[in-house]
Amino acid sequence: MSRFLVTGAHYGKLGSTKKRMIFYKKRRLYKYTLYTEYQHQTELRVAQPIAIPPVIVLDPNGLLTIKKGYAWDGPSGPTIDTPNFMRGSLVHDVLYQLMREELIPQEHREYADKLLHQICLEDGMSALRAWVVYQGVRLGGASSAAPDLLQAP
């Protein structure tokens, strides 16, 4: 690891000019912040708890805990952010984030999409709109669940 020492106008070792790999992610824009903890029982089962500290925990029995302070972008696509879409978008965004972070397999994307549909219906969304939402995430959601770790140079 390169170190440098600054003493007045004299500089010590500034580090190597050898190329080193960096890893980074583009940040997403978030419209909403959760102000209360929310738990949702899923059908997902994991060998040990999965977490993105300090805001997401998925326990081995499938209980998804989303902590106060979690930020998400709400419903995506050509849609209107309505109350009957918020809870579904929250859970869906968390599950997609777990897939992007490679903490759960991509094969769970269809389950996440079906769960979004189910929650929207439970929250009073019309069956037609919930079907359109489901079709939208099935057709256009893959890139949002794909791992997003970038590297350079």
Phi, psi and omega in degrees: 000129180282142177230157175223154182235126179251120176225104182060231181267005182256136182246138174277207181299125182264353178113170183281147174269359178297136180296138176232146180280138170241154177237138184206169178225144171286138180273146179265157176273136181245136180259337189228150175232131180285128182255359174220149176296144178228136176239141178221126178282123178250174175267000180288141176233133180232154183292324179216161181303142177245136183216148164241091183298146359260018193246344183228135172220131171243115184273167184303334179271005176092006179282118180264122178247124179245118187276156174308137180102348178296136179246139178214165186268002178072194180301140181250163176091189179282085183213174177247134178283103180245158180306326181283005179246344190290312182296318178297319180293326178298305182297317180299314180297321178296314180296320177295322178295320177298325176288316178302322180278000179061035177266336169229152184291153177301336181298346178275001181298316180298319177299315180301319180293319178293323178295320175304311179303312182297314181296319178300318177296315179301327183271009172098009177290145178296150180301322180295313181294319179298323177294317178297317177301312180300314180298322180298314180287330177293318183279325188240006187269347187304317183293334180282341178261348183289145177309141186235022178284124181253162177219157179210152005281000000 
